[in-house]
Amino acid sequence: MKVKLIAVLAVISVLLIVVALQQQNDDRVDDLQSRQLLSEEQLTVVNQMDSLVVAKAGVEVEVVRDGGRWGVVSKNMFPAQPERIAALLHAVGGARVTAAQTDNPEYHARLGLDTSAPQNATLRVTMGAGEESVGIIYGNPVGSGQVVRFADENQVWLINRPFGMTVNDVEWLDLQVTQIPMTQAASARWTHADGEVIEVEKAKEGDYNFRLAGVEQADQQGNERWTNSMVLALIDLRAQDVKLRSELELDEPMLQMQVRTWSGAELEASLYDIDGKYWLLVDHFEQPEDSNLGVNADERWAFQLGIGQVENLNKRQSDIVRGGESD
């Protein structure tokens, strides 16, 4: 009986393997039968593009290459995220056609491909290189794919994977303001508008935790997280938005900050409260030639921060010293 059961199980296993291999072969055939969405001429335009527009529901983001960097036009050419540009190029260039659909424009609205339809949520991507451009309209998802058509064609294609991209211009911005490893920071000085000064330091290179200078260790023991979060909020800072400094009425800062690293780099920044919104300016940054710390020190920009970020930056000594008192 056991022998028969083992034999039956062996036969079932072989059948399952055969089915799996057949399915794999079918998938390979389907892949071989599909083709790249873009022609060679279109790929050339995409690979050499110097302008990009992503539009949806009456909102659009325009990104233009200026020299070696991409800038967001609506944000005064503030740098765009390279990762988002790369993701778009990868998605567009890697799309493959799996089936031809209708070429009747009367069906475009039903498929989400009519850009003139009222309240349409169609996504349109236009990539330009000089005088040449490629426009792709993305419609409804179908299974694991999506229907698309080129802006100058009625023919609808089914591609192998869906595509989505934000039209919120803020989400296109490269808002990483500072990126200095915590282990490299050696000392920091915070000066509040009312004159209170907080100085923190590390005992030795390689340490992670800061401590208040001139304060007994016993009085701040266990509260290192407050000291660390204060410095970390500045040296690993991602803003929420950006604006030209010339568009702000800057008065006296509520807080001035300075951080030095073990290698001799120095960062100076200031924080402003303008009508209940908080803006940070990078006032000065220098580093040794062999250092590669990431800081956006372009003096044109002011970076908007959120309440939580400001709370971390705007620490007082009473927040750090045990019991809220210092000796």
C-alpha positions as CSV (number, residue, x, y, z in Angstrom):
1,M,0.0,0.0,0.0
2,K,2.8,2.4,1.0
3,V,4.6,1.6,-2.3
4,K,1.5,2.5,-4.3
5,L,1.1,5.7,-2.4
6,I,4.7,6.7,-3.0
7,A,4.4,5.9,-6.7
8,V,1.2,8.0,-7.0
9,L,2.9,10.9,-5.2
10,A,5.9,10.6,-7.5
11,V,3.7,10.8,-10.6
12,I,1.9,13.9,-9.3
13,S,5.2,15.6,-8.5
14,V,6.5,14.9,-12.1
15,L,3.2,16.3,-13.5
16,L,3.5,19.4,-11.4
17,I,7.1,20.0,-12.6
18,V,6.0,19.5,-16.2
19,V,3.2,22.0,-15.7
20,A,5.5,24.6,-14.1
21,L,8.1,24.2,-16.8
22,Q,5.4,24.6,-19.5
23,Q,4.1,27.7,-17.8
24,Q,7.7,29.1,-17.6
25,N,8.1,28.4,-21.3
26,D,4.8,30.1,-22.1
27,D,5.9,33.1,-20.2
28,R,9.2,33.2,-22.1
29,V,7.3,32.9,-25.4
30,D,5.0,35.8,-24.3
31,D,8.0,37.9,-23.5
32,L,9.7,37.1,-26.8
33,Q,6.4,38.0,-28.6
34,S,6.2,41.4,-26.8
35,R,8.2,44.3,-28.1
36,Q,9.6,47.5,-26.7
37,L,7.0,50.4,-26.5
38,L,9.5,53.0,-27.8
39,S,11.0,52.8,-31.2
40,E,14.7,53.4,-31.7
41,E,14.1,57.0,-32.8
42,Q,11.9,57.6,-29.7
43,L,14.5,56.0,-27.4
44,T,17.1,58.4,-28.8
45,V,14.9,61.4,-27.9
46,V,14.2,60.0,-24.4
47,N,17.9,59.3,-23.7
48,Q,18.9,62.8,-24.8
49,M,16.0,64.6,-23.3
50,D,16.5,68.1,-21.8
51,S,12.9,68.8,-20.9
52,L,10.1,66.9,-19.2
53,V,6.5,67.6,-18.5
54,V,4.2,65.4,-16.4
55,A,0.5,66.5,-16.4
56,K,-2.7,65.2,-14.8
57,A,-6.1,66.7,-14.2
58,G,-5.1,70.2,-15.2
59,V,-1.9,70.2,-13.0
60,E,1.6,69.8,-14.5
61,V,5.2,69.7,-13.4
62,E,7.9,70.9,-15.8
63,V,11.5,69.8,-15.3
64,V,14.3,71.2,-17.4
65,R,18.0,70.3,-17.6
66,D,20.3,73.2,-17.0
67,G,23.8,72.1,-17.6
68,G,24.4,68.9,-15.7
69,R,21.4,69.3,-13.3
70,W,17.6,69.1,-13.6
71,G,15.6,71.9,-12.2
72,V,11.8,72.3,-11.4
73,V,10.6,75.3,-13.4
74,S,7.7,76.3,-11.0
75,K,10.2,76.3,-8.1
76,N,12.7,78.7,-9.8
77,M,14.8,75.9,-11.1
78,F,15.5,74.4,-7.7
79,P,17.3,71.0,-8.2
80,A,15.0,68.0,-8.9
81,Q,15.6,64.6,-7.4
82,P,17.9,62.6,-9.7
83,E,16.2,59.4,-8.4
84,R,12.8,60.5,-9.6
85,I,14.2,61.4,-13.1
86,A,15.9,58.0,-13.2
87,A,12.8,56.2,-12.2
88,L,10.8,57.8,-14.9
89,L,13.4,57.0,-17.6
90,H,13.6,53.4,-16.4
91,A,9.8,53.0,-16.4
92,V,9.3,54.6,-19.8
93,G,12.3,52.9,-21.5
94,G,11.5,49.5,-20.0
95,A,7.8,49.4,-21.0
96,R,6.9,46.6,-23.4
97,V,3.8,46.2,-25.6
98,T,2.0,42.9,-24.9
99,A,-1.0,43.5,-27.2
100,A,-2.5,45.9,-29.7
101,Q,-5.9,47.4,-28.7
102,T,-8.3,49.6,-30.5
103,D,-7.3,52.5,-32.8
104,N,-10.8,54.0,-32.7
105,P,-10.6,57.4,-30.9
106,E,-14.2,57.0,-29.8
107,Y,-13.0,54.5,-27.2
108,H,-10.3,56.7,-25.8
109,A,-12.4,58.3,-23.1
110,R,-13.7,54.9,-21.9
111,L,-10.0,53.7,-21.7
112,G,-8.9,56.8,-19.8
113,L,-6.9,58.1,-22.7
114,D,-8.8,61.2,-23.7
115,T,-7.0,64.2,-22.4
116,S,-9.9,66.5,-23.3
117,A,-12.5,64.6,-21.3
118,P,-13.9,66.7,-18.4
119,Q,-12.5,65.8,-15.0
120,N,-10.1,63.4,-16.7
121,A,-7.3,61.9,-14.5
122,T,-5.2,60.8,-17.5
123,L,-1.5,61.0,-17.0
124,R,0.5,62.6,-19.8
125,V,4.3,62.5,-20.0
126,T,6.1,64.6,-22.6
127,M,9.8,64.2,-23.1
128,G,11.7,66.7,-25.3
129,A,15.2,66.8,-26.8
130,G,15.8,70.0,-28.8
131,E,13.0,70.2,-31.4
132,E,12.0,66.6,-31.0
133,S,9.6,65.2,-28.4
134,V,7.8,62.0,-27.4
135,G,4.4,62.2,-25.7
136,I,2.8,59.2,-24.0
137,I,-0.7,59.1,-22.5
138,Y,-1.3,56.6,-19.8
139,G,-4.9,55.3,-19.2
140,N,-6.7,52.6,-17.2
141,P,-4.9,49.7,-15.6
142,V,-5.7,46.3,-17.1
143,G,-4.7,43.3,-15.0
144,S,-1.0,43.8,-14.2
145,G,-0.5,46.2,-17.2
146,Q,-2.0,49.4,-18.5
147,V,-3.3,50.9,-21.7
148,V,-1.3,53.7,-23.3
149,R,-1.2,55.6,-26.6
150,F,1.2,58.1,-28.1
151,A,0.0,61.7,-28.0
152,D,0.0,62.0,-31.8
153,E,-1.6,58.6,-32.5
154,N,-5.0,57.0,-32.0
155,Q,-3.6,53.4,-31.7
156,V,-4.0,52.0,-28.1
157,W,-1.4,49.6,-26.7
158,L,-1.4,47.3,-23.7
159,I,1.9,47.5,-21.8
160,N,3.3,45.0,-19.4
161,R,3.3,47.1,-16.2
162,P,1.5,50.2,-14.9
163,F,3.1,53.6,-14.6
164,G,2.4,56.4,-12.2
165,M,4.2,59.7,-11.4
166,T,3.3,62.6,-9.1
167,V,2.4,66.0,-10.4
168,N,3.1,67.7,-7.1
169,D,6.1,69.9,-7.8
170,V,7.3,69.8,-4.2
171,E,7.7,66.0,-4.4
172,W,10.1,66.5,-7.4
173,L,12.4,68.7,-5.3
174,D,15.7,67.4,-4.0
175,L,15.1,68.7,-0.4
176,Q,17.9,67.0,1.3
177,V,19.6,70.1,2.8
178,T,22.4,68.5,4.9
179,Q,23.9,65.0,5.1
180,I,26.7,64.9,7.7
181,P,27.2,61.5,9.5
182,M,26.7,61.9,13.2
183,T,30.0,60.2,14.0
184,Q,31.8,62.9,12.1
185,A,30.3,65.8,14.1
186,A,32.6,66.9,16.9
187,S,31.0,70.0,18.5
188,A,28.1,72.3,18.1
189,R,26.9,75.7,19.4
190,W,23.3,77.0,19.5
191,T,22.6,80.7,20.2
192,H,19.0,81.7,20.9
193,A,17.6,85.1,20.2
194,D,17.3,85.9,23.9
195,G,21.1,85.2,24.4
196,E,21.0,81.6,25.8
197,V,23.9,79.6,24.4
198,I,24.2,75.8,24.3
199,E,27.5,74.2,23.6
200,V,27.8,70.5,23.1
201,E,30.8,68.3,22.4
202,K,32.0,64.7,22.2
203,A,34.7,63.2,24.4
204,K,36.6,61.7,21.5
205,E,36.4,61.0,17.8
206,G,34.3,58.0,17.0
207,D,31.7,58.7,19.8
208,Y,28.1,59.1,18.8
209,N,26.7,60.9,21.9
210,F,27.1,64.6,22.5
211,R,27.2,66.1,26.0
212,L,26.8,69.6,27.3
213,A,30.0,71.5,27.8
214,G,30.6,72.7,31.3
215,V,27.9,70.7,32.9
216,E,28.4,67.7,35.2
217,Q,27.9,64.4,33.4
218,A,25.6,63.2,36.3
219,D,23.2,66.1,35.6
220,Q,22.7,65.1,32.0
221,Q,23.1,61.3,32.3
222,G,20.3,59.5,30.4
223,N,19.2,62.6,28.5
224,E,21.7,62.2,25.6
225,R,18.8,61.7,23.2
226,W,17.8,65.3,23.6
227,T,21.3,66.5,22.8
228,N,21.7,64.2,19.9
229,S,18.4,64.9,18.4
230,M,19.1,68.6,18.5
231,V,22.3,68.3,16.4
232,L,21.0,65.5,14.2
233,A,18.0,67.7,13.2
234,L,20.5,70.0,11.6
235,I,23.1,67.7,10.1
236,D,20.7,65.3,8.6
237,L,18.0,67.7,7.4
238,R,15.4,67.2,4.8
239,A,13.2,70.3,4.2
240,Q,9.5,70.3,3.5
241,D,9.6,73.1,0.8
242,V,11.9,75.7,-0.6
243,K,11.7,79.4,-1.5
244,L,14.0,82.1,-2.7
245,R,15.4,84.1,0.2
246,S,14.6,87.3,-1.8
247,E,10.9,86.5,-1.5
248,L,11.0,86.4,2.3
249,E,11.1,89.3,4.8
250,L,14.0,88.2,7.0
251,D,14.5,89.9,10.3
252,E,16.5,88.6,13.2
253,P,16.8,84.8,13.5
254,M,15.2,83.0,16.4
255,L,18.2,80.6,16.5
256,Q,21.7,80.5,15.1
257,M,23.5,77.2,14.9
258,Q,27.1,76.0,14.2
259,V,28.5,72.5,13.8
260,R,32.1,71.5,13.4
261,T,33.4,68.1,12.3
262,W,36.5,66.2,13.3
263,S,37.9,66.8,9.8
264,G,37.6,70.6,10.1
265,A,34.3,71.1,8.2
266,E,32.1,73.9,9.5
267,L,28.4,74.4,9.0
268,E,26.5,77.6,10.1
269,A,22.8,78.0,9.8
270,S,20.0,80.2,11.1
271,L,16.3,79.7,11.8
272,Y,13.5,82.2,11.3
273,D,9.9,82.4,12.3
274,I,8.0,84.3,9.6
275,D,4.2,84.6,10.2
276,G,4.1,81.2,11.9
277,K,6.2,79.4,9.2
278,Y,9.7,78.4,9.9
279,W,12.6,78.9,7.4
280,L,16.2,77.7,7.7
281,L,19.1,79.3,5.9
282,V,22.5,77.7,5.4
283,D,24.7,80.8,6.1
284,H,28.1,79.2,5.6
285,F,29.6,75.9,4.8
286,E,33.2,74.9,4.2
287,Q,35.0,71.6,4.2
288,P,38.5,70.2,3.4
289,E,39.2,69.4,-0.2
290,D,39.2,65.6,0.5
291,S,35.9,65.7,2.3
292,N,32.6,64.9,0.5
293,L,29.9,66.0,3.0
294,G,26.5,66.8,1.4
295,V,25.3,70.3,2.1
296,N,23.2,72.6,-0.1
297,A,24.9,75.9,0.7
298,D,23.4,77.8,-2.3
299,E,22.8,81.2,-0.8
300,R,19.7,81.8,-2.9
301,W,17.5,79.4,-1.0
302,A,15.5,79.3,2.2
303,F,14.2,75.9,3.4
304,Q,10.8,75.5,5.1
305,L,10.7,73.2,8.1
306,G,7.9,71.4,9.9
307,I,6.9,71.9,13.6
308,G,8.5,68.6,14.6
309,Q,11.9,69.6,13.1
310,V,11.8,73.0,14.8
311,E,11.0,71.4,18.1
312,N,14.1,69.3,17.8
313,L,16.3,72.2,16.8
314,N,14.9,74.7,19.3
315,K,16.2,73.0,22.4
316,R,17.0,74.7,25.7
317,Q,19.5,73.6,28.3
318,S,16.6,72.9,30.6
319,D,15.4,70.3,28.1
320,I,18.7,68.5,28.4
321,V,19.9,68.8,32.1
322,R,18.3,66.4,34.5
323,G,15.5,67.9,36.5
324,G,15.4,70.9,34.3
325,E,18.1,72.7,36.2
326,S,21.8,73.2,35.7
327,D,24.5,73.9,38.3
